Amino acid sequence: MQADTSAGAAPRSPFREIFKKAASLLGARVFGNILTLGYTVLIARLVPAAEFGVVMAGFSWAMLLSIVLSLNVESGSIRFLVGYIDAGNRSLATGFVQYNRLLIGAFSGLSLVAFALLCWADVLDASQEVVQIFGVALIAAPIVALTRVYGRHATALGQVLRGGLPIMLARPATIFCLVGIVWLSGAQPTALQLICLILAAFVVTAGMQAYLLRQTFRFAQGAAPNYADQRKWLETGLAMAPLLLLRDNLKHVIVASAGLVLNATEVGQVALALSIMSLLYFAIKAVDISLSPQLSRALQAKNTQRVTELVGASAKLKLGVLMSGAIGVIVLGDWVLGLFGEEYLAAHMALLAAAIIPLADGLFGPAQIVLNVSGHQRYVFVVAGFGAILLFLATLLGGWGGGAIGAIIGASLAYTIQQYLLCLMSNRSAGIDTSALSVLR
């Protein structure tokens, strides 16, 4: 029997439980985030501001194109792959794994052929560096896609560290080392050369992951693939794609969208502000992730008092994180930006505007978790789809009207609207107010 339900035992503080789990999660991933910020500093130091923006845009293109190539089918791993294996259906399990590879292979081949034809027909000027970098991003995208797909499969099969560590830690560490070697050598690389270094890091990451997972997919050996459920796989992947964009690739969506209307220097400012703010964003998300198991149990048990305690405790913890982050940005913002170079001090207002994103998460709380656990996933999918479109359009319009600051303000307000809608749906559908304001009532 758990301690909090034992006779005579003092009830455990939900705040302390959430804090411990959030700290553990943050400690496991913070090194990867620090390395990411570290290689971002090095890249900014190695190339002019405009070149930095092109490199960051190329990185974002590779990440987003990887989702297009796989159609996000791998998001159904926890449902389909685990279900097939538990049922002893090796052929469908093998089919699901191979179907992901087939999609990536087919779409990457088509995209590369289309790119080559456009260059051959002079629709795209292959002599321009930005076009060359986009070509490298097209080559990198299937590698990123396969790494993400196998990481998702491994997580579903209980191999979280083997599948996830290469992505969380090895990839930023490899990029940091490669870029660091260039920086120490005193060389002056071009944006194209840097994006090729990042491509090399993607290859190393994929190879490391393949080695770690070499025994994980043994169930597929000798099994004939069965693709009978491919329509279900596609429907699930496409339905959950907006969630993947907004949850794991928010920065890349904003940077890629901003790149359509901003010049390269302004794109660099957007990418830089979001890179710095991502540490605070992750700290807020870590609270929600650590909260989810306890909140799930309380919701399933219909323990309203426990749910209220957990939401209130997480809101207080997030408030502390946000206050610390706000003080840090105000006091140390210029100093941090100065690490990247004096030309990046102009991104100070963009950095302040980017703080709206984690603020929205802290203000409206874990509404997505509540909706998922309480059986209202359709609201999550609808709001995420709407949010992805709104984010794209708001970033475009903001950038068109207000440059880098306008793009981030537009993106931040769009994200805030999405979080508000999720909170509203949680309140109306599940009867649970997840906003920080509920703590004051």
Secondary structure, 3 states (H helix, E strand, C coil): CCHHHCCCCCCCCHHHHHHHHHHHHHHHHHHHHHHHHHHHHHHHHHCCHHHHHHHHHHHHHHHHHHHHHHCCHHHHHHHHHHHHHHCCCHHHHHHHHHHHHHHHHHHHHHHHHHHHHHHHCCCCCCCCHHHHHHHHHHHHHHHHHHHHHHHHHHHHCCCHHHHHHHHHHHHHHHHHHHHHHHHHHCCCCCHHHHHHHHHHHHHHHHHHHHHHCCCCCHHHCCCCCCCCCHHHHHHHHHHHHHHHHHHHCHHHHHHHHHCCCCCHHHHHHHHHHHHHHHHHHHHHHHHHHHHHHHHHHHHHCCCHHHHHHHHHHHHHHHHHHHHHHHHHHHHHHHHHHHHHCHHHHHHHHHHHHHCHHHHHHHHHCCHHHHHHHCCCHHHHHHHHHHHHHHHHHHHHHHHHHHHHHHHHHHHHHHHHHHHHHHHHHHHHHHCCCCCHHHHHC
